[in-house]
Amino acid sequence: MPFPIQRMRRLRATEATRDLVRETRLSPSQFILPLFVCPGEGVRREISSMPGNYQLSIDKLVLECAEVQSLGIGGVILFGLPETKDETASGGYADDGIVQRAVRALKRELPRLLVITDVCNCEYTSHGHCGKVVDGDVDNDQTLVWLTRSAVSHARAGADIVAPSDMMDGRVGAIRAALDQHGFPNTPILSYAAKFASVFYGPFRDAADSAPQFGDRRSYQMDPANGREAMREIELDLEEGADMIMIKPALPYLDLISKARQRFDAPIAAYQVSGEFSMIVAAARNGWIDQERAMMETLTSIRRAGAGVILTYFAKAAAKLL
């Protein structure tokens, strides 16, 4: 129809009308809050590069998670800071490891809270890489042994979902087989299926004390230029038994979230990573942008692209607004 019969602004005129026709909606139940658990008691240590986020001892973690549950947030994902590190990442799969103890405490105090555990080795190795280093590189197949042991130990502690983030080839199949063999056939796997070698992980490495001591992770994390390869990674992980898949980071890869949503029927998660969070907070503290609006706009864009689950450090703040 000729102008002015069609006036697109009619449905934007008031807040009530805009809300009525809004295509993409957010709910706190779609959010997962990443949390960092550390040794000690009474510890609530703010992470300087991630304002408002903390390294928490288990007692403080339980209190934090009680608030998470009261806000209707979908759940939490735990990252551990062990008492000691070694070349074999033993703290990652020890039954009395920091994450394992944290999961038990959460399940004892907050049994309805959804608890996801990150399954990786970088927080636990003395060299900061995600697996066993042989001749200067991470050995894929030997690393699978550590990952399966970690996943089983997390499930035994009570984790609802295990989430391997290492990007080793074949790790989903190995973890699925190990979980089934040890009596956890109903424990789902959320695979970091397309995890890119991104600059946006910097603040996280401060939080988790997981920066590599030499080299980088480009031999196992994905090249940011490769979108078709990301689809292959997702497809392979689903074939190996992944129940959900994740794309990480989120904002630089909205196109891949959208492509994955169109191509695959499995639940899709996206991780709004530490660098994405910290950029928004830093810009807002300098008065350059409105933090709440930037937070909600970016979360909406991730949801609009096709992610049904969003891991975000804004989970509590966004839930309170919603």
C-alpha positions in Angstrom: 0.0 0.0 0.0 1.2 3.5 -0.7 2.4 5.9 2.0 0.9 6.9 4.4 -1.5 3.9 4.7 1.3 1.8 6.2 2.9 3.7 9.1 5.3 1.4 11.0 5.5 3.9 13.9 1.9 3.3 15.0 2.9 0.2 16.9 5.9 2.0 18.5 3.9 4.9 19.9 3.5 3.8 23.5 5.2 1.4 26.0 2.1 -0.7 26.2 1.9 -1.1 22.5 5.6 -1.8 22.1 5.3 -4.5 24.8 2.2 -6.0 23.1 4.0 -6.6 19.8 7.5 -7.4 21.1 8.9 -10.4 19.2 11.7 -11.4 21.5 11.3 -11.8 25.3 13.7 -12.5 28.1 13.0 -14.5 31.2 15.3 -15.0 34.2 14.8 -18.7 33.7 16.8 -18.5 30.5 19.9 -17.2 32.4 22.8 -19.1 33.9 25.1 -17.2 36.3 28.8 -18.2 36.2 30.4 -18.4 39.6 33.9 -18.8 40.9 34.5 -20.9 44.0 37.7 -20.8 46.0 39.2 -22.3 49.1 38.7 -20.9 52.6 35.8 -19.6 54.6 34.1 -16.2 54.6 35.8 -15.3 51.3 34.1 -12.8 49.0 36.9 -11.3 46.9 35.9 -9.0 44.1 37.5 -9.6 40.7 39.0 -6.3 39.7 38.5 -6.7 36.0 34.8 -7.9 36.5 33.2 -5.4 38.9 30.4 -7.0 40.9 31.7 -10.5 40.5 33.6 -12.4 43.2 35.7 -15.4 44.1 33.6 -17.1 46.7 34.3 -19.6 49.4 31.8 -22.4 49.6 29.8 -20.8 52.5 29.5 -17.5 50.6 28.7 -19.4 47.4 25.7 -21.0 49.1 24.4 -17.6 50.1 24.9 -16.2 46.6 23.1 -19.2 45.1 20.1 -18.7 47.5 19.7 -15.3 46.0 20.0 -16.7 42.5 17.3 -19.1 43.2 15.0 -16.5 44.7 15.3 -14.4 41.6 14.1 -17.2 39.4 17.4 -17.5 37.5 17.7 -20.8 35.6 20.8 -22.0 37.4 24.6 -21.5 37.9 27.8 -22.9 36.4 30.7 -23.4 38.6 34.4 -22.7 38.0 36.9 -23.8 40.6 40.1 -22.3 42.0 42.0 -25.2 43.7 44.2 -25.1 46.7 47.2 -26.2 44.6 47.9 -26.9 40.9 50.0 -29.6 39.2 50.9 -30.9 35.8 48.2 -33.5 35.9 45.2 -31.3 36.8 44.5 -33.6 39.8 42.3 -31.0 41.5 39.9 -31.1 38.7 38.9 -34.8 39.2 39.6 -35.3 42.9 36.5 -36.4 44.8 37.4 -33.7 47.4 38.2 -31.1 44.8 36.8 -27.5 45.3 34.0 -27.9 42.7 33.0 -31.3 44.0 32.7 -30.0 47.6 30.8 -26.9 46.3 28.3 -29.1 44.4 27.7 -31.2 47.5 27.1 -28.1 49.6 24.7 -26.6 47.1 22.7 -29.8 46.7 22.5 -30.1 50.5 21.3 -26.6 51.1 19.5 -25.8 47.8 18.4 -29.1 46.3 16.2 -27.4 43.6 18.9 -25.2 42.2 20.2 -26.3 38.8 24.0 -26.7 39.1 26.2 -27.0 36.0 29.9 -27.7 36.3 32.5 -26.6 33.8 34.6 -29.6 32.9 38.1 -28.4 31.9 41.7 -28.5 33.2 43.1 -25.0 32.7 42.2 -23.9 36.3 44.0 -26.9 37.7 47.2 -27.3 35.7 50.4 -25.6 36.7 50.9 -24.5 33.1 47.4 -23.2 32.5 46.7 -25.3 29.4 43.5 -27.3 29.0 45.2 -30.7 29.0 48.3 -32.8 29.2 51.2 -31.1 27.6 53.5 -33.4 25.5 56.3 -31.9 23.5 55.0 -28.4 23.9 51.4 -29.0 22.8 48.3 -30.4 24.4 47.9 -34.1 23.7 44.3 -34.7 22.7 43.7 -38.3 23.6 45.6 -38.4 26.9 43.6 -35.3 28.0 40.3 -37.2 27.5 41.2 -39.4 30.5 41.3 -36.3 32.8 38.1 -35.0 31.3 36.1 -38.2 31.8 37.3 -38.5 35.4 36.3 -34.9 36.1 32.8 -35.3 34.6 32.2 -38.5 36.5 33.4 -36.9 39.8 31.1 -33.9 39.2 28.1 -36.2 38.5 28.9 -38.2 41.6 28.9 -35.0 43.7 25.4 -34.2 42.4 25.9 -31.9 39.3 22.8 -31.6 37.2 24.6 -31.0 34.0 28.3 -31.3 33.0 29.8 -28.9 30.5 33.1 -29.8 28.8 34.8 -26.6 27.6 38.3 -27.9 26.6 37.7 -28.3 22.8 39.5 -31.7 22.6 38.3 -33.9 19.7 36.1 -36.7 20.9 35.6 -35.6 24.4 31.8 -35.6 24.3 31.7 -39.3 23.3 34.3 -40.2 25.9 32.4 -38.4 28.6 29.1 -39.9 27.6 30.5 -43.4 27.7 32.1 -42.7 31.1 29.0 -41.3 32.6 26.9 -44.2 31.4 29.5 -46.8 32.6 29.5 -45.2 36.1 25.8 -45.1 36.5 24.9 -41.6 35.4 23.1 -42.2 32.1 20.6 -39.4 32.9 23.3 -36.7 33.4 23.1 -34.3 30.4 26.1 -32.9 28.6 26.2 -29.2 27.7 29.0 -29.1 25.2 31.0 -25.9 24.5 30.8 -27.1 20.9 32.0 -23.9 19.1 34.4 -22.2 21.5 36.6 -19.7 19.8 40.2 -18.5 20.6 38.9 -15.2 21.6 40.4 -12.0 23.0 37.3 -11.5 25.1 38.3 -14.1 27.7 40.9 -11.9 29.4 39.0 -10.9 32.6 37.9 -14.6 33.1 41.5 -15.6 33.2 42.0 -13.2 36.0 39.0 -14.5 37.8 39.9 -18.2 37.4 43.7 -17.8 37.5 43.8 -19.8 34.3 46.0 -17.9 31.9 48.4 -20.2 30.0 52.0 -19.9 31.2 53.4 -20.3 27.6 52.0 -20.2 24.1 48.2 -19.9 23.5 45.2 -22.1 23.0 44.8 -21.7 19.2 45.7 -25.3 18.5 42.5 -26.4 20.2 40.1 -23.5 20.4 38.6 -22.3 17.1 39.8 -19.7 14.7 37.3 -16.8 14.9 37.2 -16.7 11.0 35.7 -20.1 10.6 31.9 -20.2 10.6 31.4 -23.4 8.6 33.8 -25.2 10.8 31.7 -24.2 13.8 28.7 -26.0 12.3 30.9 -29.2 11.8 32.0 -29.0 15.5 28.4 -28.7 16.6 27.3 -31.6 14.4 30.1 -33.9 15.6 29.3 -33.1 19.3 25.6 -33.9 18.8 26.5 -37.2 17.1 28.7 -38.0 20.1 25.9 -37.5 22.5 25.7 -33.9 23.5 22.3 -33.0 24.8 22.8 -29.2 24.5 25.4 -27.1 22.6 27.0 -23.8 23.4 28.6 -21.1 21.3 31.2 -18.9 23.0 31.6 -15.9 23.0 28.1 -14.6 22.1 28.1 -11.1 20.7 30.9 -11.5 18.1 29.2 -14.8 16.9 25.5 -13.9 16.7 25.5 -15.0 13.0 26.6 -18.5 14.1 24.0 -18.7 16.9 21.4 -17.9 14.2 22.8 -20.5 11.8 23.0 -23.1 14.5 19.4 -22.4 15.5 18.2 -22.9 11.9 20.2 -26.0 11.4 20.0 -28.0 14.6 17.0 -28.9 16.8 19.0 -29.3 20.1 18.9 -26.6 22.8 21.4 -23.9 22.1 23.2 -21.9 24.7 25.5 -18.9 24.3 28.0 -17.5 26.7 28.2 -13.7 27.1 31.8 -13.9 28.3 33.8 -11.8 30.7 35.2 -9.4 28.2 31.7 -8.6 26.8 30.5 -8.0 30.4 33.6 -5.9 31.4 33.4 -3.7 28.2 29.9 -2.7 29.0 30.6 -2.0 32.7 33.8 0.0 31.9 32.0 2.1 29.3 29.1 2.8 31.6 31.5 3.8 34.5 33.0 6.3 32.1 29.6 7.7 31.3 29.7 6.6 27.7 26.6 4.3 27.7 23.7 3.4 29.9 24.6 0.1 31.5 21.1 -1.2 32.0 20.0 -0.5 28.5 23.2 -1.9 27.1 22.8 -5.0 29.2 19.2 -5.6 28.1 19.9 -4.8 24.5 22.8 -7.3 24.2 20.9 -10.0 26.1 17.9 -9.5 23.8 20.2 -9.7 20.7 21.6 -13.1 21.9 18.1 -14.4 22.5 16.8 -13.0 19.2 19.7 -14.7 17.3 18.4 -18.1 18.6 19.9 -18.9 22.0 17.5 -20.4 24.4 20.0 -20.3 27.3 22.3 -17.4 28.0 25.3 -17.7 30.4 25.9 -14.2 31.6 27.4 -12.3 34.5 24.5 -9.9 34.2 22.0 -12.7 35.3 21.1 -11.1 38.6 20.9 -7.6 37.4 18.8 -8.5 34.4 16.5 -10.8 36.5 15.8 -7.9 38.9 14.8 -5.7 36.0 12.6 -8.3 34.5 
